[in-house]
Amino acid sequence: MFQIKNTLVSESIIENDFVCNLSKCKGACCIKGNAGAPLEDNEIDEIKKFYPIVKQYLSSKSINEITKQGQFITTVSGDFETPLVDGKECVYLILNENKVAKCSFEKAFEEGLILWKKPISCHLYPIRTKDFSEFVSVNYDKWSICSDACVLGKELQVPVYKFVKDALIRKFGKDWYQELELAAKDLQK
């Protein structure tokens, strides 16, 4: 681990390669798992504001779950997450014509209907962050369903931190990312 400003960063985001291979996994990270996407406190307002717009893309099953559970849930530890449909896929998931999972917020963003792309935890994936009282940890979340992404990343020689560059800048800022690039160069020597 190394420190950049108030973050502790795992070397694994530099040492591992990753490029999503949606043609292989079909967006499995939005479908599998045991919890919804982690949400930051400020994202609750974004979800509330933009839900009426993204609702048009959602299945009736998703809309029913949102009606039952709410637009977000609070975990036993007090954190916020997106709800799941039948304990599986995110309620905000939609499928494109090739049956690949996509975020309904991201679709509305790409169509210029909203100004918020999607939850930062989704944008950052496979990086996970955790807020502690004095620092934020930044780690690579290696998951077997992303093995094709690891293979493609290795073929293309794209480290995790470069794959999620835009998301890291969105979360921590350009200066922080520039420091990360310097740390990566030092680590690779």
Secondary structure per residue as TSV (DSSP state, phi and psi in degrees):
chain	resnum	aa	ss	phi	psi
A	1	M	-	360.0	149.0
A	2	F	E	-141.0	161.3
A	3	Q	E	-105.8	136.0
A	4	I	E	-130.3	117.2
A	5	K	T	50.1	-123.2
A	6	N	T	-98.2	25.9
A	7	T	E	-117.6	149.4
A	8	L	E	-111.4	117.5
A	9	V	E	-109.3	131.3
A	10	S	-	-78.9	136.1
A	11	E	T	-60.2	-20.6
A	12	S	H	-60.4	-24.7
A	13	I	H	-75.3	-14.5
A	14	I	H	-98.5	-38.0
A	15	E	H	-79.4	-19.9
A	16	N	S	-106.9	147.7
A	17	D	B	-103.6	151.7
A	18	F	-	-166.1	129.1
A	19	V	-	-145.8	118.7
A	20	C	-	-50.6	135.2
A	21	N	-	-120.0	74.7
A	22	L	H	-61.7	-25.6
A	23	S	H	-66.2	-23.6
A	24	K	H	-95.1	-48.5
A	25	C	H	-90.9	-19.0
A	26	K	S	62.7	23.0
A	27	G	S	78.2	36.0
A	28	A	G	-57.5	-27.6
A	29	C	G	-65.6	-19.9
A	30	C	G	-89.4	-8.7
A	31	I	T	-111.7	-37.3
A	32	K	S	-103.3	167.4
A	33	G	S	118.8	-177.7
A	34	N	S	-118.7	10.7
A	35	A	S	-155.2	161.5
A	36	G	-	-77.2	-179.9
A	37	A	-	-69.8	130.2
A	38	P	E	-61.2	140.3
A	39	L	E	-121.0	140.9
A	40	E	-	-83.7	155.2
A	41	D	H	-52.0	-43.9
A	42	N	H	-69.5	-15.7
A	43	E	H	-79.6	-17.4
A	44	I	H	-60.6	-44.0
A	45	D	H	-63.0	-37.4
A	46	E	H	-64.5	-43.7
A	47	I	H	-63.1	-46.2
A	48	K	H	-61.5	-42.2
A	49	K	H	-68.8	-40.2
A	50	F	H	-99.2	-7.7
A	51	Y	H	-55.1	-44.2
A	52	P	H	-58.5	-26.4
A	53	I	H	-81.6	-43.9
A	54	V	H	-78.2	-16.5
A	55	K	G	-55.2	-32.2
A	56	Q	G	-60.2	-24.9
A	57	Y	G	-89.0	-17.8
A	58	L	S	-82.0	151.7
A	59	S	-	-73.0	160.7
A	60	S	H	-63.6	-31.5
A	61	K	H	-63.5	-43.1
A	62	S	H	-64.9	-45.7
A	63	I	H	-60.9	-41.1
A	64	N	H	-61.8	-41.8
A	65	E	H	-65.2	-40.2
A	66	I	H	-65.5	-37.9
A	67	T	H	-62.0	-40.6
A	68	K	H	-73.9	-50.3
A	69	Q	H	-93.1	-25.0
A	70	G	-	104.5	170.8
A	71	Q	S	-74.0	-15.8
A	72	F	S	-154.2	162.1
A	73	I	E	-122.1	160.2
A	74	T	E	-110.5	127.0
A	75	T	-	-77.8	171.0
A	76	V	T	-62.4	-25.6
A	77	S	T	-86.9	0.9
A	78	G	S	90.3	5.4
A	79	D	-	-86.6	160.7
A	80	F	E	-101.9	145.5
A	81	E	E	-145.0	161.5
A	82	T	-	-75.6	144.9
A	83	P	-	-70.7	163.6
A	84	L	E	-115.1	154.7
A	85	V	E	-95.1	120.5
A	86	D	T	53.1	33.0
A	87	G	T	68.7	18.2
A	88	K	T	-122.8	-97.5
A	89	E	E	-77.4	154.0
A	90	C	E	-61.5	140.6
A	91	V	T	-65.1	-19.7
A	92	Y	T	-93.2	5.2
A	93	L	E	-74.3	138.9
A	94	I	E	-130.0	160.1
A	95	L	E	-111.1	136.2
A	96	N	-	-82.7	-175.2
A	97	E	T	-61.8	-20.9
A	98	N	T	-98.0	13.6
A	99	K	S	63.2	31.4
A	100	V	-	-98.3	132.1
A	101	A	E	-66.3	141.8
A	102	K	E	-145.9	153.3
A	103	C	E	-82.7	131.7
A	104	S	H	-64.8	-32.9
A	105	F	H	-65.4	-41.6
A	106	E	H	-64.7	-38.4
A	107	K	H	-62.6	-45.8
A	108	A	H	-64.2	-37.0
A	109	F	H	-63.0	-48.0
A	110	E	H	-63.7	-29.0
A	111	E	T	-85.9	2.4
A	112	G	T	75.5	17.4
A	113	L	S	-87.2	-25.3
A	114	I	-	-137.6	165.8
A	115	L	S	-105.1	3.1
A	116	W	-	-114.2	126.2
A	117	K	-	-71.1	-55.1
A	118	K	S	176.2	173.2
A	119	P	-	-55.4	139.5
A	120	I	H	-62.0	-31.2
A	121	S	H	-63.2	-34.0
A	122	C	H	-74.4	-41.5
A	123	H	H	-64.6	-35.4
A	124	L	H	-77.8	-19.8
A	125	Y	T	-57.9	130.7
A	126	P	T	-95.4	17.0
A	127	I	E	-89.4	136.9
A	128	R	E	-119.2	139.5
A	129	T	E	-115.9	153.8
A	130	K	E	-140.1	127.4
A	131	D	E	-84.7	128.4
A	132	F	-	-115.2	174.2
A	133	S	S	-61.2	-37.3
A	134	E	S	-114.0	-8.2
A	135	F	-	-154.4	168.9
A	136	V	E	-118.8	128.5
A	137	S	E	-88.1	145.3
A	138	V	E	-127.5	110.9
A	139	N	E	-131.9	154.8
A	140	Y	E	-86.9	125.9
A	141	D	-	-100.0	94.4
A	142	K	-	-81.1	124.1
A	143	W	-	-133.6	135.1
A	144	S	G	-58.4	-30.2
A	145	I	G	-67.9	-11.2
A	146	C	G	-102.7	18.5
A	147	S	H	-60.8	-35.8
A	148	D	H	-66.2	-31.8
A	149	A	H	-68.5	-35.3
A	150	C	H	-67.9	-41.6
A	151	V	H	-63.3	-48.2
A	152	L	H	-64.4	-41.1
A	153	G	H	-60.0	-40.1
A	154	K	H	-67.2	-42.6
A	155	E	H	-59.7	-42.3
A	156	L	H	-89.1	-6.1
A	157	Q	T	55.6	54.0
A	158	V	-	-116.8	108.6
A	159	P	B	-66.1	156.2
A	160	V	H	-50.4	-47.9
A	161	Y	H	-63.7	-29.2
A	162	K	H	-77.5	-34.7
A	163	F	H	-61.8	-37.5
A	164	V	T	-105.5	27.0
A	165	K	H	-51.3	-51.8
A	166	D	H	-60.2	-39.6
A	167	A	H	-68.7	-39.9
A	168	L	H	-64.7	-39.7
A	169	I	H	-65.8	-41.6
A	170	R	H	-59.1	-40.7
A	171	K	H	-78.6	-45.9
A	172	F	H	-115.4	-15.0
A	173	G	-	100.5	162.5
A	174	K	H	-66.0	-41.5
A	175	D	H	-59.8	-43.7
A	176	W	H	-60.1	-45.6
A	177	Y	H	-63.7	-37.9
A	178	Q	H	-63.3	-38.3
A	179	E	H	-64.9	-37.7
A	180	L	H	-62.5	-43.1
A	181	E	H	-60.9	-40.1
A	182	L	H	-64.8	-42.8
A	183	A	H	-61.8	-39.1
A	184	A	H	-63.1	-42.7
A	185	K	H	-62.1	-43.4
A	186	D	H	-63.3	-41.4
A	187	L	H	-66.7	-33.9
A	188	Q	H	-81.1	-7.5
A	189	K	-	-73.7	360.0
